[in-house]
Amino acid sequence: MSVYTPLNLEQVQTFAQPYGLHIVEIQPIQGGMENTNYFLIAADGKQYVLTVFEELDLHAASELFPVLQHLAQQQIPVAVPLVYADTPIHTLENKPAQIAPRLSGQHPMSPTTQQVQAMGTALAQLHLALQHFPLQRHNQHGQAWWDNTIHELKTEMTDADILFIEQMFQQLHQVQTQHPNRPKGLIHADLFRDNSLYVGDELSGILDFSELGHDAFLFDIAITMNDFCSDFPQVHLDMSKARAFLAAYHAIRPLTADERACCNIYLALAACRFWLARLQVAKRNRLEGRTGKDILQKDPNEMRLMMIDRLTQESFY
């Protein structure tokens, strides 16, 4: 949610007017790495979020709307974008953009056990709701992404880094072969704390479905567990919170025996995925001169250390 597309109030007012909104104030949002987001305050006091999609094209951004509608119908707390001219996605500064209601709540920067459990429950509900949803959406971080990104970033990594990645993929291949029953479906793929909102211990919002794609549900579980169950800046997994998360998830969508056996290596895989993504963003920011107070750059080494930790941690089962 860095601001890569600077906008002024007049531009936003022009964009928002066909939605029936009169915007009187805009506030840039920090917190993520891929899209540009602004809080919008309307003349009637209602608040909204403007998203400018920096990586998705018009078609890919439009695919998210029916998914969000479906999740809302299933009582999962998401913000369904506003619509005019029969579509939620329009163009701003030659990029796809949308406006959605602003959900209440705060990001859980130090999640309580109750918040962790609420997320485990919600993620299982989300997976069940989307398991048979009729959308074939390309996984932006499939094998081609891994191959191309590792090749691109070799100059950013040490020989030891490359060795860790090779060891991880060797373990992953072995475990996946032994334990093939790992259900798949549409996953969020980026459900960090800053993509969730809570009012007290109650989950009030799941945000930013830009990374939505088909993959193993276990990969989504690992991504979310890594973030919600680690007490940063320490990267070691809080096993009490992790087990609470898994128990809450399992109560809604029981994990298969193969998923349980693969849990540890998927935690390492998830950490590696975001280590590489952060390195990639840092390199792009450097090459394109993207700097300033509204550009958030998360620490790649945090995820590198997490990957190493996950490769050696105790098993859950």
DRENTIVO-889996 format. One record per residue (C-alpha): residue in three letters; residue number from 1; x, y, z. Coordinates in steps of 0.5 Angstrom, whole numbers, plus 500, padded with zeros to 3 digits. Each point is the difference from the previous one (the first is absolute). Layout:
<pt><r>Ala</r><k>NUM</k><px>X</px><py>Y</py><pz>Z</pz></pt>
...
//
This chain:
<pt><r>Met</r><k>1</k><px>500</px><py>500</py><pz>500</pz></pt>
<pt><r>Ser</r><k>2</k><px>506</px><py>505</py><pz>498</pz></pt>
<pt><r>Val</r><k>3</k><px>498</px><py>506</py><pz>496</pz></pt>
<pt><r>Tyr</r><k>4</k><px>503</px><py>499</py><pz>493</pz></pt>
<pt><r>Thr</r><k>5</k><px>495</px><py>504</py><pz>497</pz></pt>
<pt><r>Pro</r><k>6</k><px>499</px><py>507</py><pz>503</pz></pt>
<pt><r>Leu</r><k>7</k><px>494</px><py>503</py><pz>500</pz></pt>
<pt><r>Asn</r><k>8</k><px>497</px><py>507</py><pz>502</pz></pt>
<pt><r>Leu</r><k>9</k><px>493</px><py>501</py><pz>502</pz></pt>
<pt><r>Glu</r><k>10</k><px>497</px><py>503</py><pz>493</pz></pt>
<pt><r>Gln</r><k>11</k><px>502</px><py>493</py><pz>497</pz></pt>
<pt><r>Val</r><k>12</k><px>497</px><py>496</py><pz>505</pz></pt>
<pt><r>Gln</r><k>13</k><px>493</px><py>504</py><pz>500</pz></pt>
<pt><r>Thr</r><k>14</k><px>500</px><py>500</py><pz>493</pz></pt>
<pt><r>Phe</r><k>15</k><px>501</px><py>492</py><pz>500</pz></pt>
<pt><r>Ala</r><k>16</k><px>495</px><py>499</py><pz>506</pz></pt>
<pt><r>Gln</r><k>17</k><px>494</px><py>505</py><pz>497</pz></pt>
<pt><r>Pro</r><k>18</k><px>497</px><py>495</py><pz>496</pz></pt>
<pt><r>Tyr</r><k>19</k><px>499</px><py>495</py><pz>506</pz></pt>
<pt><r>Gly</r><k>20</k><px>496</px><py>506</py><pz>503</pz></pt>
<pt><r>Leu</r><k>21</k><px>505</px><py>502</py><pz>505</pz></pt>
<pt><r>His</r><k>22</k><px>503</px><py>507</py><pz>501</pz></pt>
<pt><r>Ile</r><k>23</k><px>507</px><py>499</py><pz>503</pz></pt>
<pt><r>Val</r><k>24</k><px>502</px><py>505</py><pz>505</pz></pt>
<pt><r>Glu</r><k>25</k><px>507</px><py>497</py><pz>503</pz></pt>
<pt><r>Ile</r><k>26</k><px>505</px><py>495</py><pz>498</pz></pt>
<pt><r>Gln</r><k>27</k><px>505</px><py>496</py><pz>504</pz></pt>
<pt><r>Pro</r><k>28</k><px>506</px><py>496</py><pz>497</pz></pt>
<pt><r>Ile</r><k>29</k><px>500</px><py>493</py><pz>503</pz></pt>
<pt><r>Gln</r><k>30</k><px>507</px><py>496</py><pz>502</pz></pt>
<pt><r>Gly</r><k>31</k><px>500</px><py>493</py><pz>502</pz></pt>
<pt><r>Gly</r><k>32</k><px>501</px><py>496</py><pz>494</pz></pt>
<pt><r>Met</r><k>33</k><px>505</px><py>499</py><pz>494</pz></pt>
<pt><r>Glu</r><k>34</k><px>496</px><py>499</py><pz>493</pz></pt>
<pt><r>Asn</r><k>35</k><px>494</px><py>505</py><pz>499</pz></pt>
<pt><r>Thr</r><k>36</k><px>498</px><py>507</py><pz>501</pz></pt>
<pt><r>Asn</r><k>37</k><px>495</px><py>502</py><pz>506</pz></pt>
<pt><r>Tyr</r><k>38</k><px>497</px><py>506</py><pz>502</pz></pt>
<pt><r>Phe</r><k>39</k><px>494</px><py>501</py><pz>506</pz></pt>
<pt><r>Leu</r><k>40</k><px>495</px><py>504</py><pz>497</pz></pt>
<pt><r>Ile</r><k>41</k><px>495</px><py>505</py><pz>504</pz></pt>
<pt><r>Ala</r><k>42</k><px>494</px><py>502</py><pz>497</pz></pt>
<pt><r>Ala</r><k>43</k><px>496</px><py>506</py><pz>502</pz></pt>
<pt><r>Asp</r><k>44</k><px>495</px><py>496</py><pz>504</pz></pt>
<pt><r>Gly</r><k>45</k><px>505</px><py>497</py><pz>504</pz></pt>
<pt><r>Lys</r><k>46</k><px>500</px><py>493</py><pz>497</pz></pt>
<pt><r>Gln</r><k>47</k><px>507</px><py>497</py><pz>499</pz></pt>
<pt><r>Tyr</r><k>48</k><px>503</px><py>496</py><pz>494</pz></pt>
<pt><r>Val</r><k>49</k><px>506</px><py>497</py><pz>497</pz></pt>
<pt><r>Leu</r><k>50</k><px>502</px><py>502</py><pz>493</pz></pt>
<pt><r>Thr</r><k>51</k><px>505</px><py>494</py><pz>497</pz></pt>
<pt><r>Val</r><k>52</k><px>504</px><py>501</py><pz>494</pz></pt>
<pt><r>Phe</r><k>53</k><px>503</px><py>493</py><pz>498</pz></pt>
<pt><r>Glu</r><k>54</k><px>507</px><py>501</py><pz>498</pz></pt>
<pt><r>Glu</r><k>55</k><px>501</px><py>493</py><pz>498</pz></pt>
<pt><r>Leu</r><k>56</k><px>493</px><py>497</py><pz>498</pz></pt>
<pt><r>Asp</r><k>57</k><px>497</px><py>502</py><pz>493</pz></pt>
<pt><r>Leu</r><k>58</k><px>493</px><py>502</py><pz>499</pz></pt>
<pt><r>His</r><k>59</k><px>498</px><py>493</py><pz>499</pz></pt>
<pt><r>Ala</r><k>60</k><px>503</px><py>497</py><pz>506</pz></pt>
<pt><r>Ala</r><k>61</k><px>498</px><py>505</py><pz>504</pz></pt>
<pt><r>Ser</r><k>62</k><px>493</px><py>499</py><pz>498</pz></pt>
<pt><r>Glu</r><k>63</k><px>500</px><py>493</py><pz>502</pz></pt>
<pt><r>Leu</r><k>64</k><px>500</px><py>502</py><pz>507</pz></pt>
<pt><r>Phe</r><k>65</k><px>493</px><py>503</py><pz>501</pz></pt>
<pt><r>Pro</r><k>66</k><px>496</px><py>493</py><pz>499</pz></pt>
<pt><r>Val</r><k>67</k><px>505</px><py>497</py><pz>505</pz></pt>
<pt><r>Leu</r><k>68</k><px>499</px><py>506</py><pz>505</pz></pt>
<pt><r>Gln</r><k>69</k><px>492</px><py>500</py><pz>499</pz></pt>
<pt><r>His</r><k>70</k><px>500</px><py>492</py><pz>501</pz></pt>
<pt><r>Leu</r><k>71</k><px>504</px><py>501</py><pz>507</pz></pt>
<pt><r>Ala</r><k>72</k><px>496</px><py>505</py><pz>502</pz></pt>
<pt><r>Gln</r><k>73</k><px>494</px><py>496</py><pz>499</pz></pt>
<pt><r>Gln</r><k>74</k><px>503</px><py>494</py><pz>504</pz></pt>
<pt><r>Gln</r><k>75</k><px>501</px><py>505</py><pz>506</pz></pt>
<pt><r>Ile</r><k>76</k><px>507</px><py>501</py><pz>499</pz></pt>
<pt><r>Pro</r><k>77</k><px>502</px><py>507</py><pz>502</pz></pt>
<pt><r>Val</r><k>78</k><px>503</px><py>503</py><pz>493</pz></pt>
<pt><r>Ala</r><k>79</k><px>499</px><py>507</py><pz>497</pz></pt>
<pt><r>Val</r><k>80</k><px>496</px><py>499</py><pz>494</pz></pt>
<pt><r>Pro</r><k>81</k><px>502</px><py>506</py><pz>495</pz></pt>
<pt><r>Leu</r><k>82</k><px>495</px><py>505</py><pz>497</pz></pt>
<pt><r>Val</r><k>83</k><px>497</px><py>499</py><pz>493</pz></pt>
<pt><r>Tyr</r><k>84</k><px>498</px><py>505</py><pz>495</pz></pt>
<pt><r>Ala</r><k>85</k><px>499</px><py>499</py><pz>492</pz></pt>
<pt><r>Asp</r><k>86</k><px>499</px><py>492</py><pz>502</pz></pt>
<pt><r>Thr</r><k>87</k><px>507</px><py>500</py><pz>502</pz></pt>
<pt><r>Pro</r><k>88</k><px>504</px><py>501</py><pz>507</pz></pt>
<pt><r>Ile</r><k>89</k><px>507</px><py>501</py><pz>496</pz></pt>
<pt><r>His</r><k>90</k><px>501</px><py>506</py><pz>496</pz></pt>
<pt><r>Thr</r><k>91</k><px>507</px><py>504</py><pz>498</pz></pt>
<pt><r>Leu</r><k>92</k><px>504</px><py>505</py><pz>504</pz></pt>
<pt><r>Glu</r><k>93</k><px>506</px><py>503</py><pz>497</pz></pt>
<pt><r>Asn</r><k>94</k><px>500</px><py>494</py><pz>495</pz></pt>
<pt><r>Lys</r><k>95</k><px>500</px><py>495</py><pz>505</pz></pt>
<pt><r>Pro</r><k>96</k><px>494</px><py>495</py><pz>503</pz></pt>
<pt><r>Ala</r><k>97</k><px>497</px><py>503</py><pz>506</pz></pt>
<pt><r>Gln</r><k>98</k><px>494</px><py>499</py><pz>505</pz></pt>
<pt><r>Ile</r><k>99</k><px>496</px><py>503</py><pz>506</pz></pt>
<pt><r>Ala</r><k>100</k><px>498</px><py>496</py><pz>506</pz></pt>
<pt><r>Pro</r><k>101</k><px>497</px><py>502</py><pz>506</pz></pt>
<pt><r>Arg</r><k>102</k><px>505</px><py>501</py><pz>506</pz></pt>
<pt><r>Leu</r><k>103</k><px>499</px><py>494</py><pz>505</pz></pt>
<pt><r>Ser</r><k>104</k><px>500</px><py>501</py><pz>508</pz></pt>
<pt><r>Gly</r><k>105</k><px>506</px><py>498</py><pz>504</pz></pt>
<pt><r>Gln</r><k>106</k><px>508</px><py>500</py><pz>501</pz></pt>
<pt><r>His</r><k>107</k><px>505</px><py>496</py><pz>497</pz></pt>
<pt><r>Pro</r><k>108</k><px>502</px><py>495</py><pz>506</pz></pt>
<pt><r>Met</r><k>109</k><px>508</px><py>502</py><pz>501</pz></pt>
<pt><r>Ser</r><k>110</k><px>501</px><py>495</py><pz>506</pz></pt>
<pt><r>Pro</r><k>111</k><px>494</px><py>495</py><pz>499</pz></pt>
<pt><r>Thr</r><k>112</k><px>497</px><py>497</py><pz>506</pz></pt>
<pt><r>Thr</r><k>113</k><px>498</px><py>492</py><pz>500</pz></pt>
<pt><r>Gln</r><k>114</k><px>493</px><py>502</py><pz>499</pz></pt>
<pt><r>Gln</r><k>115</k><px>502</px><py>504</py><pz>494</pz></pt>
<pt><r>Val</r><k>116</k><px>504</px><py>494</py><pz>497</pz></pt>
<pt><r>Gln</r><k>117</k><px>494</px><py>495</py><pz>501</pz></pt>
<pt><r>Ala</r><k>118</k><px>495</px><py>505</py><pz>497</pz></pt>
<pt><r>Met</r><k>119</k><px>505</px><py>500</py><pz>494</pz></pt>
<pt><r>Gly</r><k>120</k><px>501</px><py>493</py><pz>500</pz></pt>
<pt><r>Thr</r><k>121</k><px>492</px><py>499</py><pz>500</pz></pt>
<pt><r>Ala</r><k>122</k><px>499</px><py>505</py><pz>494</pz></pt>
<pt><r>Leu</r><k>123</k><px>506</px><py>497</py><pz>496</pz></pt>
<pt><r>Ala</r><k>124</k><px>496</px><py>494</py><pz>500</pz></pt>
<pt><r>Gln</r><k>125</k><px>494</px><py>503</py><pz>498</pz></pt>
<pt><r>Leu</r><k>126</k><px>503</px><py>503</py><pz>495</pz></pt>
<pt><r>His</r><k>127</k><px>503</px><py>494</py><pz>497</pz></pt>
<pt><r>Leu</r><k>128</k><px>493</px><py>496</py><pz>500</pz></pt>
<pt><r>Ala</r><k>129</k><px>496</px><py>506</py><pz>497</pz></pt>
<pt><r>Leu</r><k>130</k><px>505</px><py>500</py><pz>494</pz></pt>
<pt><r>Gln</r><k>131</k><px>502</px><py>493</py><pz>499</pz></pt>
<pt><r>His</r><k>132</k><px>495</px><py>499</py><pz>494</pz></pt>
<pt><r>Phe</r><k>133</k><px>499</px><py>507</py><pz>498</pz></pt>
<pt><r>Pro</r><k>134</k><px>500</px><py>500</py><pz>493</pz></pt>
<pt><r>Leu</r><k>135</k><px>506</px><py>505</py><pz>498</pz></pt>
<pt><r>Gln</r><k>136</k><px>507</px><py>497</py><pz>497</pz></pt>
<pt><r>Arg</r><k>137</k><px>505</px><py>505</py><pz>502</pz></pt>
<pt><r>His</r><k>138</k><px>507</px><py>500</py><pz>498</pz></pt>
<pt><r>Asn</r><k>139</k><px>505</px><py>499</py><pz>506</pz></pt>
<pt><r>Gln</r><k>140</k><px>504</px><py>506</py><pz>500</pz></pt>
<pt><r>His</r><k>141</k><px>505</px><py>496</py><pz>504</pz></pt>
<pt><r>Gly</r><k>142</k><px>500</px><py>494</py><pz>497</pz></pt>
<pt><r>Gln</r><k>143</k><px>507</px><py>496</py><pz>498</pz></pt>
<pt><r>Ala</r><k>144</k><px>501</px><py>505</py><pz>494</pz></pt>
<pt><r>Trp</r><k>145</k><px>501</px><py>505</py><pz>505</pz></pt>
<pt><r>Trp</r><k>146</k><px>504</px><py>496</py><pz>505</pz></pt>
<pt><r>Asp</r><k>147</k><px>505</px><py>499</py><pz>494</pz></pt>
<pt><r>Asn</r><k>148</k><px>500</px><py>507</py><pz>497</pz></pt>
<pt><r>Thr</r><k>149</k><px>501</px><py>503</py><pz>507</pz></pt>
<pt><r>Ile</r><k>150</k><px>505</px><py>496</py><pz>502</pz></pt>
<pt><r>His</r><k>151</k><px>504</px><py>501</py><pz>494</pz></pt>
<pt><r>Glu</r><k>152</k><px>499</px><py>507</py><pz>500</pz></pt>
<pt><r>Leu</r><k>153</k><px>502</px><py>501</py><pz>507</pz></pt>
<pt><r>Lys</r><k>154</k><px>506</px><py>496</py><pz>501</pz></pt>
<pt><r>Thr</r><k>155</k><px>505</px><py>506</py><pz>500</pz></pt>
<pt><r>Glu</r><k>156</k><px>496</px><py>502</py><pz>506</pz></pt>
<pt><r>Met</r><k>157</k><px>501</px><py>494</py><pz>504</pz></pt>
<pt><r>Thr</r><k>158</k><px>506</px><py>496</py><pz>503</pz></pt>
<pt><r>Asp</r><k>159</k><px>502</px><py>493</py><pz>498</pz></pt>
<pt><r>Ala</r><k>160</k><px>498</px><py>498</py><pz>507</pz></pt>
<pt><r>Asp</r><k>161</k><px>493</px><py>503</py><pz>498</pz></pt>
<pt><r>Ile</r><k>162</k><px>499</px><py>496</py><pz>494</pz></pt>
<pt><r>Leu</r><k>163</k><px>502</px><py>494</py><pz>503</pz></pt>
<pt><r>Phe</r><k>164</k><px>495</px><py>501</py><pz>505</pz></pt>
<pt><r>Ile</r><k>165</k><px>495</px><py>501</py><pz>495</pz></pt>
<pt><r>Glu</r><k>166</k><px>502</px><py>493</py><pz>496</pz></pt>
<pt><r>Gln</r><k>167</k><px>500</px><py>496</py><pz>507</pz></pt>
<pt><r>Met</r><k>168</k><px>493</px><py>503</py><pz>501</pz></pt>
<pt><r>Phe</r><k>169</k><px>497</px><py>498</py><pz>493</pz></pt>
<pt><r>Gln</r><k>170</k><px>504</px><py>493</py><pz>501</pz></pt>
<pt><r>Gln</r><k>171</k><px>496</px><py>499</py><pz>506</pz></pt>
<pt><r>Leu</r><k>172</k><px>493</px><py>503</py><pz>497</pz></pt>
<pt><r>His</r><k>173</k><px>501</px><py>495</py><pz>494</pz></pt>
<pt><r>Gln</r><k>174</k><px>501</px><py>494</py><pz>505</pz></pt>
<pt><r>Val</r><k>175</k><px>494</px><py>502</py><pz>505</pz></pt>
<pt><r>Gln</r><k>176</k><px>495</px><py>501</py><pz>494</pz></pt>
<pt><r>Thr</r><k>177</k><px>502</px><py>494</py><pz>497</pz></pt>
<pt><r>Gln</r><k>178</k><px>499</px><py>496</py><pz>506</pz></pt>
<pt><r>His</r><k>179</k><px>493</px><py>504</py><pz>502</pz></pt>
<pt><r>Pro</r><k>180</k><px>496</px><py>502</py><pz>494</pz></pt>
<pt><r>Asn</r><k>181</k><px>493</px><py>501</py><pz>503</pz></pt>
<pt><r>Arg</r><k>182</k><px>501</px><py>508</py><pz>501</pz></pt>
<pt><r>Pro</r><k>183</k><px>493</px><py>503</py><pz>498</pz></pt>
<pt><r>Lys</r><k>184</k><px>501</px><py>506</py><pz>495</pz></pt>
<pt><r>Gly</r><k>185</k><px>495</px><py>506</py><pz>498</pz></pt>
<pt><r>Leu</r><k>186</k><px>500</px><py>507</py><pz>500</pz></pt>
<pt><r>Ile</r><k>187</k><px>504</px><py>503</py><pz>506</pz></pt>
<pt><r>His</r><k>188</k><px>502</px><py>507</py><pz>502</pz></pt>
<pt><r>Ala</r><k>189</k><px>507</px><py>499</py><pz>500</pz></pt>
<pt><r>Asp</r><k>190</k><px>502</px><py>507</py><pz>504</pz></pt>
<pt><r>Leu</r><k>191</k><px>496</px><py>499</py><pz>506</pz></pt>
<pt><r>Phe</r><k>192</k><px>505</px><py>504</py><pz>505</pz></pt>
<pt><r>Arg</r><k>193</k><px>498</px><py>504</py><pz>506</pz></pt>
<pt><r>Asp</r><k>194</k><px>500</px><py>506</py><pz>496</pz></pt>
<pt><r>Asn</r><k>195</k><px>495</px><py>497</py><pz>495</pz></pt>
<pt><r>Ser</r><k>196</k><px>495</px><py>499</py><pz>506</pz></pt>
<pt><r>Leu</r><k>197</k><px>496</px><py>504</py><pz>504</pz></pt>
<pt><r>Tyr</r><k>198</k><px>497</px><py>499</py><pz>507</pz></pt>
<pt><r>Val</r><k>199</k><px>495</px><py>504</py><pz>505</pz></pt>
<pt><r>Gly</r><k>200</k><px>503</px><py>497</py><pz>507</pz></pt>
<pt><r>Asp</r><k>201</k><px>501</px><py>492</py><pz>499</pz></pt>
<pt><r>Glu</r><k>202</k><px>495</px><py>500</py><pz>494</pz></pt>
<pt><r>Leu</r><k>203</k><px>502</px><py>500</py><pz>493</pz></pt>
<pt><r>Ser</r><k>204</k><px>497</px><py>505</py><pz>496</pz></pt>
<pt><r>Gly</r><k>205</k><px>503</px><py>500</py><pz>494</pz></pt>
<pt><r>Ile</r><k>206</k><px>504</px><py>496</py><pz>495</pz></pt>
<pt><r>Leu</r><k>207</k><px>504</px><py>505</py><pz>495</pz></pt>
<pt><r>Asp</r><k>208</k><px>503</px><py>500</py><pz>493</pz></pt>
<pt><r>Phe</r><k>209</k><px>499</px><py>494</py><pz>496</pz></pt>
<pt><r>Ser</r><k>210</k><px>505</px><py>502</py><pz>494</pz></pt>
<pt><r>Glu</r><k>211</k><px>504</px><py>493</py><pz>501</pz></pt>
<pt><r>Leu</r><k>212</k><px>494</px><py>496</py><pz>500</pz></pt>
<pt><r>Gly</r><k>213</k><px>501</px><py>493</py><pz>496</pz></pt>
<pt><r>His</r><k>214</k><px>500</px><py>493</py><pz>500</pz></pt>
<pt><r>Asp</r><k>215</k><px>505</px><py>496</py><pz>504</pz></pt>
<pt><r>Ala</r><k>216</k><px>500</px><py>496</py><pz>506</pz></pt>
<pt><r>Phe</r><k>217</k><px>496</px><py>502</py><pz>506</pz></pt>
<pt><r>Leu</r><k>218</k><px>506</px><py>498</py><pz>504</pz></pt>
<pt><r>Phe</r><k>219</k><px>504</px><py>505</py><pz>497</pz></pt>
<pt><r>Asp</r><k>220</k><px>495</px><py>506</py><pz>502</pz></pt>
<pt><r>Ile</r><k>221</k><px>500</px><py>497</py><pz>507</pz></pt>
<pt><r>Ala</r><k>222</k><px>507</px><py>500</py><pz>500</pz></pt>
<pt><r>Ile</r><k>223</k><px>500</px><py>507</py><pz>498</pz></pt>
<pt><r>Thr</r><k>224</k><px>495</px><py>503</py><pz>505</pz></pt>
<pt><r>Met</r><k>225</k><px>503</px><py>496</py><pz>506</pz></pt>
<pt><r>Asn</r><k>226</k><px>507</px><py>502</py><pz>499</pz></pt>
<pt><r>Asp</r><k>227</k><px>498</px><py>507</py><pz>501</pz></pt>
<pt><r>Phe</r><k>228</k><px>495</px><py>500</py><pz>505</pz></pt>
<pt><r>Cys</r><k>229</k><px>504</px><py>495</py><pz>504</pz></pt>
<pt><r>Ser</r><k>230</k><px>506</px><py>503</py><pz>500</pz></pt>
<pt><r>Asp</r><k>231</k><px>502</px><py>505</py><pz>505</pz></pt>
<pt><r>Phe</r><k>232</k><px>504</px><py>505</py><pz>496</pz></pt>
<pt><r>Pro</r><k>233</k><px>506</px><py>502</py><pz>500</pz></pt>
<pt><r>Gln</r><k>234</k><px>501</px><py>493</py><pz>502</pz></pt>
<pt><r>Val</r><k>235</k><px>498</px><py>495</py><pz>494</pz></pt>
<pt><r>His</r><k>236</k><px>500</px><py>494</py><pz>505</pz></pt>
<pt><r>Leu</r><k>237</k><px>493</px><py>497</py><pz>499</pz></pt>
<pt><r>Asp</r><k>238</k><px>495</px><py>501</py><pz>507</pz></pt>
<pt><r>Met</r><k>239</k><px>498</px><py>492</py><pz>500</pz></pt>
<pt><r>Ser</r><k>240</k><px>495</px><py>502</py><pz>505</pz></pt>
<pt><r>Lys</r><k>241</k><px>496</px><py>505</py><pz>495</pz></pt>
<pt><r>Ala</r><k>242</k><px>502</px><py>495</py><pz>494</pz></pt>
<pt><r>Arg</r><k>243</k><px>496</px><py>494</py><pz>503</pz></pt>
<pt><r>Ala</r><k>244</k><px>495</px><py>505</py><pz>502</pz></pt>
<pt><r>Phe</r><k>245</k><px>499</px><py>502</py><pz>493</pz></pt>
<pt><r>Leu</r><k>246</k><px>500</px><py>493</py><pz>497</pz></pt>
<pt><r>Ala</r><k>247</k><px>495</px><py>498</py><pz>505</pz></pt>
<pt><r>Ala</r><k>248</k><px>495</px><py>505</py><pz>498</pz></pt>
<pt><r>Tyr</r><k>249</k><px>502</px><py>499</py><pz>493</pz></pt>
<pt><r>His</r><k>250</k><px>499</px><py>492</py><pz>501</pz></pt>
<pt><r>Ala</r><k>251</k><px>493</px><py>501</py><pz>503</pz></pt>
<pt><r>Ile</r><k>252</k><px>497</px><py>503</py><pz>494</pz></pt>
<pt><r>Arg</r><k>253</k><px>504</px><py>497</py><pz>494</pz></pt>
<pt><r>Pro</r><k>254</k><px>504</px><py>493</py><pz>503</pz></pt>
<pt><r>Leu</r><k>255</k><px>507</px><py>500</py><pz>498</pz></pt>
<pt><r>Thr</r><k>256</k><px>502</px><py>494</py><pz>496</pz></pt>
<pt><r>Ala</r><k>257</k><px>505</px><py>495</py><pz>503</pz></pt>
<pt><r>Asp</r><k>258</k><px>504</px><py>502</py><pz>494</pz></pt>
<pt><r>Glu</r><k>259</k><px>499</px><py>507</py><pz>501</pz></pt>
<pt><r>Arg</r><k>260</k><px>503</px><py>500</py><pz>508</pz></pt>
<pt><r>Ala</r><k>261</k><px>506</px><py>496</py><pz>497</pz></pt>
<pt><r>Cys</r><k>262</k><px>502</px><py>505</py><pz>495</pz></pt>
<pt><r>Cys</r><k>263</k><px>498</px><py>506</py><pz>505</pz></pt>
<pt><r>Asn</r><k>264</k><px>508</px><py>502</py><pz>502</pz></pt>
<pt><r>Ile</r><k>265</k><px>502</px><py>500</py><pz>493</pz></pt>
<pt><r>Tyr</r><k>266</k><px>495</px><py>504</py><pz>498</pz></pt>
<pt><r>Leu</r><k>267</k><px>501</px><py>505</py><pz>505</pz></pt>
<pt><r>Ala</r><k>268</k><px>507</px><py>501</py><pz>497</pz></pt>
<pt><r>Leu</r><k>269</k><px>498</px><py>500</py><pz>493</pz></pt>
<pt><r>Ala</r><k>270</k><px>495</px><py>506</py><pz>502</pz></pt>
<pt><r>Ala</r><k>271</k><px>506</px><py>504</py><pz>504</pz></pt>
<pt><r>Cys</r><k>272</k><px>504</px><py>499</py><pz>493</pz></pt>
<pt><r>Arg</r><k>273</k><px>495</px><py>502</py><pz>496</pz></pt>
<pt><r>Phe</r><k>274</k><px>499</px><py>507</py><pz>503</pz></pt>
<pt><r>Trp</r><k>275</k><px>508</px><py>500</py><pz>501</pz></pt>
<pt><r>Leu</r><k>276</k><px>501</px><py>500</py><pz>493</pz></pt>
<pt><r>Ala</r><k>277</k><px>494</px><py>505</py><pz>499</pz></pt>
<pt><r>Arg</r><k>278</k><px>503</px><py>505</py><pz>504</pz></pt>
<pt><r>Leu</r><k>279</k><px>506</px><py>499</py><pz>497</pz></pt>
<pt><r>Gln</r><k>280</k><px>497</px><py>501</py><pz>493</pz></pt>
<pt><r>Val</r><k>281</k><px>496</px><py>507</py><pz>503</pz></pt>
<pt><r>Ala</r><k>282</k><px>507</px><py>502</py><pz>503</pz></pt>
<pt><r>Lys</r><k>283</k><px>503</px><py>499</py><pz>493</pz></pt>
<pt><r>Arg</r><k>284</k><px>495</px><py>503</py><pz>496</pz></pt>
<pt><r>Asn</r><k>285</k><px>499</px><py>506</py><pz>505</pz></pt>
<pt><r>Arg</r><k>286</k><px>508</px><py>501</py><pz>499</pz></pt>
<pt><r>Leu</r><k>287</k><px>500</px><py>500</py><pz>493</pz></pt>
<pt><r>Glu</r><k>288</k><px>494</px><py>504</py><pz>498</pz></pt>
<pt><r>Gly</r><k>289</k><px>501</px><py>505</py><pz>506</pz></pt>
<pt><r>Arg</r><k>290</k><px>494</px><py>499</py><pz>504</pz></pt>
<pt><r>Thr</r><k>291</k><px>501</px><py>504</py><pz>506</pz></pt>
<pt><r>Gly</r><k>292</k><px>497</px><py>504</py><pz>505</pz></pt>
<pt><r>Lys</r><k>293</k><px>496</px><py>500</py><pz>507</pz></pt>
<pt><r>Asp</r><k>294</k><px>494</px><py>497</py><pz>496</pz></pt>
<pt><r>Ile</r><k>295</k><px>504</px><py>494</py><pz>498</pz></pt>
<pt><r>Leu</r><k>296</k><px>500</px><py>494</py><pz>504</pz></pt>
<pt><r>Gln</r><k>297</k><px>506</px><py>495</py><pz>500</pz></pt>
<pt><r>Lys</r><k>298</k><px>500</px><py>494</py><pz>504</pz></pt>
<pt><r>Asp</r><k>299</k><px>506</px><py>497</py><pz>503</pz></pt>
<pt><r>Pro</r><k>300</k><px>502</px><py>494</py><pz>495</pz></pt>
<pt><r>Asn</r><k>301</k><px>505</px><py>497</py><pz>505</pz></pt>
<pt><r>Glu</r><k>302</k><px>494</px><py>499</py><pz>505</pz></pt>
<pt><r>Met</r><k>303</k><px>497</px><py>495</py><pz>496</pz></pt>
<pt><r>Arg</r><k>304</k><px>507</px><py>497</py><pz>498</pz></pt>
<pt><r>Leu</r><k>305</k><px>501</px><py>498</py><pz>508</pz></pt>
<pt><r>Met</r><k>306</k><px>493</px><py>498</py><pz>500</pz></pt>
<pt><r>Met</r><k>307</k><px>501</px><py>495</py><pz>495</pz></pt>
<pt><r>Ile</r><k>308</k><px>506</px><py>497</py><pz>503</pz></pt>
<pt><r>Asp</r><k>309</k><px>497</px><py>500</py><pz>507</pz></pt>
<pt><r>Arg</r><k>310</k><px>494</px><py>496</py><pz>497</pz></pt>
<pt><r>Leu</r><k>311</k><px>504</px><py>495</py><pz>496</pz></pt>
<pt><r>Thr</r><k>312</k><px>503</px><py>498</py><pz>507</pz></pt>
<pt><r>Gln</r><k>313</k><px>494</px><py>501</py><pz>505</pz></pt>
<pt><r>Glu</r><k>314</k><px>497</px><py>494</py><pz>504</pz></pt>
<pt><r>Ser</r><k>315</k><px>494</px><py>497</py><pz>497</pz></pt>
<pt><r>Phe</r><k>316</k><px>493</px><py>501</py><pz>501</pz></pt>
<pt><r>Tyr</r><k>317</k><px>497</px><py>493</py><pz>500</pz></pt>
//
